[in-house]
Amino acid sequence: MRNYVAVIIALVLTGGFAFVAPISNVAMAVPFDFLDKTYVFGPVAGITEDENELTEWVLAGIWRASLPNSTDISNNNTNGTTFNAAIEMIRPDGTARHTHTLTDFTILDISSESGSNSTVFNGTSTISLADGPALDIPTSVKLSNNDLITIWIDPQSVNNHFGDSSNIFGIVASPEFDKSIQESASMTNGTQNSALSH
């Protein structure tokens, strides 16, 4: 079962965005301001398990951020900081698909993990839930080696909706990925109207 889960996560992280670029012009799956060089973005993935360690939910989505760099941190400048995510959840049988958003991320403190190239941004965010937005939810975003992010949403504050650990993983899109989105968007631009008219 663990191998099956690992394969799903690997496929989502490595291949899931291959389908976003061709439809980005049609469905606006990736808004063009995601390509603004002041922001970084990428896919997210994760799973939640039940008490028998069986997969309960599969998580996938996208995140976008403008987080302070080391110079900003040393100058205590977090102005313009943003972190947003859209997280889809679906049962392993393909049912009960729904989406949550993480918005309004406010940094309360920043720390570096000793012995690693990781920065942890602790703060609060707004999480959209079925009953409406949940405000001021304790949230951490950890950036490791400028390539991997880990999003932690306080489980108790959201009734364990994202699982007991509430860790959701993401990768920072590479410049090659950014370039492939731009190239794909320009290739589909000429065919968009004809594809929609049939």
Number of C-alpha atoms within 10 A of each C-alpha: 9 10 8 10 15 13 12 15 21 14 13 20 20 11 11 16 19 13 10 17 21 21 16 19 20 16 10 11 14 16 10 13 9 16 16 9 9 10 15 20 22 23 23 27 25 25 25 22 14 11 7 7 10 14 17 18 24 23 23 23 23 20 22 18 19 17 21 18 11 11 9 12 14 9 8 12 13 18 11 9 15 17 20 19 21 18 21 18 23 17 16 13 9 10 10 10 12 13 15 16 19 22 18 17 25 20 21 13 13 17 12 14 11 8 6 9 11 18 20 19 22 19 18 21 23 19 24 17 15 9 6 8 14 15 14 15 19 20 24 25 23 21 21 18 12 12 13 16 25 19 20 18 26 21 18 14 15 17 10 14 15 23 21 15 13 21 21 22 21 23 22 21 15 13 10 9 15 17 12 15 21 15 14 16 20 13 13 17 14 10 12 15 11 8 10 8 6 5
